[in-house]
Every structure is written in structure tokens, then in C-alpha cells.
Amino acid sequence: MSYRIAGRLGDRTTFKNMIDTCHAAGVKVVVDTVAFHNTTHGEAVSNWWDDGNNAIAFGRGTKGYVAINHEPSALTRTYQTSLPAGTYCGVQNNTTVAVNPSGQFTATLGSNTALAIYAGKSSCCAGRSTSRCRSSCSRTNCPSCTSGSSRTPRSRSRSRPS
């Protein structure tokens, strides 16, 4: 899967300007949701769960899993997936999720947050320099962070309006 910006849609400067405009308006942008969609496209909904109110979770076959908590308080539970055992990277918050051999993982979702994981996104640090990975990765002894990646970090604006 390519993360390159299609030329017909603009260039990196256009993309950065769009992100800055969204941030200035208070809008968060989660770029990896497109990769999640492309990876899970065509997979049947599986492992449905809901709390009967405002929290749901479901899989997309063996390709991905989503949990959404629109409750006023945090939700901690063990989710059943059809994903193979392994380590995945949560799309929204860039934290790692470990799925056990039974296809389960335990996570806490804060109020009004979500978690999405998908096959092919096992490292939260892919494409980042070691120092940048260490500054954002929540794992202790993350193999991606300690591998000595030599890639140059991409510039990213984190400024917020006053």
C-alpha cells in the first residue's frame, strides 16, 4: 500500500496546508483511516458487540477491528476479533495493541474515542526516525524504536491556534 499523495490531488505542500487549515479550525485528521478502509474493503462484519447504548465494536473479517466509545465515561473490556495473533498499531492514537492467540485484546477507550487496528499496520513507528518514534511510541522496548532506523523524520506542524 502506498502512502504517496496522488499528483492529481495536489502535492505535499497542498496536503500540509489542508492539515494546517483543519487544525486551525479544531478538526483532527486521521490519515490512516483510508488505509484501514482499503485493507478491510469487502470483508464481512464479524464479532459484533455493543453495550446497548453508545459503545460498539466489530471486526472486518481477518483484516481489521474497530471499537467506538461514545459514552460519557471510559470503557475497559476484552474484545474478541478474528485477527491473527500479533501486534497492531491503533490508527487514531498511534498506540500498540497486542492480539493474543485466541484473537482477543484488552483496551481502555476514553469517553468519545475510538480504536481501529488492521492487518499490515503492525508498527506504530514505520517510516519514522528512531528519536521521533521514541517520542510518540507508548511501548517499552519497542523493537521498531530500538532498531536504529535511519530514515529522516518528516516535518509535521503541531501548532494549534491560540
N, C-alpha and C positions, 0 to 999 in steps of 0.2 A: 504494500500500500504506500502510495506516495503522498507526502505532505506538502508537495510543491504547490504554489499558487498558480492556477491556470492563467496563462497570459491573457486570454480573452476577458478575464475578470479583473485585471489590474496587475500591479506588481507589489513587492514587499512594502514600499512606501505607502501605497494606497491602502494596503491591509493594515499597516501600523496606524495610519490616520483614522481608519474606521474604528480600530480598537480604542484609540485615544478619545475619539468622539463618544463612543459608548461609555467609557469610564467616566468622562466628564459629565455625562447625563445620569450617572449612578447605575449603569447597566453592566453586569458582569457578562463576560463572553467565555463560553466553554468550547474551545475549538475541537477537542477530541470527540464531541458527541457525533460529529459527522462520521468519523472513523468507526465509532460504535455502531451507528446505523448501517454503514456499508458492510461491516463484518457480520452483523446479525440478520441482514435482509433475507427474507424468505424462510427464516426459521420459525417454527410454530411456538406460540406462547406455551410455557410449561411452568410447573412449580408455582402456581398462583398462590398468593397469601394476601389476606387483608385483615385488618383489625375490626372490621365492621364500622369504621368511622373514616378517618382521614390518613391512613397509612396503608400502602400496598407494596407488594414486591412480586416480581415474576421473572422467569427466565425466557430466553430465546434459544431453545434447544441446548446444544452443547457449545454455543458460541458466545453467550452473554447473559448478564443478570442485572436487574435494576431494582432498587429499593427506594421508596419515596416516603418521607415522613412529613405530613402537613399537619401534625398535631402540635398543640401548644407546649409540649414538653419533649425531652429526649426519649428515644426508643432504643432499647438494647435487646437484641434477640439473636438466635441462631437461625440462619436462613438455609433452606435446602435448595440446591441448584442441580443442574445436570452437567455442570462444568467439570472437566478433568481436574484432578488434584494438582495444585501448583500455586504459584504466587502471581497475583494480578495487580494492576495499578488502577485505583479508583479514578475515574475520569474527572469528576468535579473537584476533588480536593487533593489529588496527586499523592494519596497515601496508599500503602500496600495492603492487600487483602490476601490472606492465606486460606485457600480452599483445601479441606482435608480429603483423604481418600474416599470418604462417603459423600463428597460433593457439598459439604457444609462449611459455612464460615459464620463467625460471630462478629457483629459490628454494632456500634452505637451511632445512631443518626440523631443529630441535634434537631431541635424544632425547625421545621420548614427547610429541611435539607434533603439531599438525595445522594445515592451512591450508584454508580454504574461501572461494571467491570466487563471485559470482553477478551476472548481468545486473541492472542497476538500482542496484547499490551501487558507484558509481564513485568516490565521495568518502568518505574516512575522517573528514571533518570536517563533514559535513552536519548542520545544526542546532546547531552549537557556535559560541561566540563566537570571534573571531579569536585572542584570547590563549589560550583553552583549546585550540583546535586546534593552535596552535604548540607548546604544551607536550606534546602527545601524538603529533603527526604526525612521521613519520620522513623525510619528503620534504624536499629542499632546494627552495626556491622553489615550494612547493605553491600552485597557483592558488586552492584553497579557503581556505588560510590567509591569503593576502595579498589576498583580495577585499574585506576590510573588513566582514565580516559583522557585523550589528548585533544579532543575536539574543542574548538573555540566556542565559548558561550555566545549565544545570540543576544543582541541587545533587546531589552524589554522595558518599556516605561511602566513604572509602578506609581506614578504621581496621581494624586487624587485632588479634585477641586477643593479649595478652602471653604 
